[in-house]
């Protein structure tokens, strides 16, 4: 079960929600609730999610 936000009034990031919705269905079906929660609430992303999204992420050099 996905974690609840630390702040109950916290809402998911609308831009991140749009990104998840735009993913192909076969990718969305692979994402767990905890992975989606981490992405939507801008938390540290699990390695498992990064692996699933590797073809869709753009990494900014530091």
C-alpha positions in Angstrom: 0.0 0.0 0.0 1.4 3.4 -0.9 2.6 5.6 1.9 0.6 8.6 3.0 2.2 12.0 2.6 3.8 13.3 5.7 1.6 16.4 5.4 -2.0 15.2 4.9 -2.8 18.4 2.9 0.0 17.7 0.5 -1.2 17.1 -3.0 0.5 15.2 -5.8 2.5 17.4 -8.3 0.2 18.0 -11.3 3.1 18.0 -13.7 4.3 14.7 -12.4 0.7 13.3 -12.6 0.6 14.3 -16.2 3.9 12.5 -16.9 2.6 9.3 -15.3 -0.6 9.5 -17.3 1.3 10.0 -20.6 3.3 6.9 -20.2 2.5 3.9 -22.3 0.0 1.5 -20.7 2.5 -1.3 -20.5 4.9 0.9 -18.4 2.1 2.1 -16.2 1.0 -1.5 -15.4 4.6 -2.2 -14.1 4.7 0.7 -11.7 3.8 -0.2 -8.1 1.8 2.1 -5.8 4.9 2.9 -3.7 6.8 3.8 -6.9 4.0 6.1 -8.1 3.7 7.7 -4.7 7.4 8.5 -4.6 7.3 10.0 -8.1 4.1 12.0 -7.5 5.3 13.5 -4.2 8.8 14.2 -5.4 10.5 11.8 -3.0 13.6 9.8 -3.6 12.9 7.5 -6.5 13.5 3.8 -6.0 16.0 2.1 -8.3 13.2 -0.2 -9.5 11.3 2.8 -10.8 14.3 4.4 -12.4 14.9 1.1 -14.2 11.3 1.1 -15.5 11.5 4.7 -16.7 15.1 4.6 -18.1 13.9 5.1 -21.6 11.7 8.1 -20.6 14.0 10.1 -18.3 16.3 12.8 -19.2 19.2 13.2 -16.8 20.5 16.7 -16.2 24.3 16.8 -15.8 25.5 18.4 -12.5 
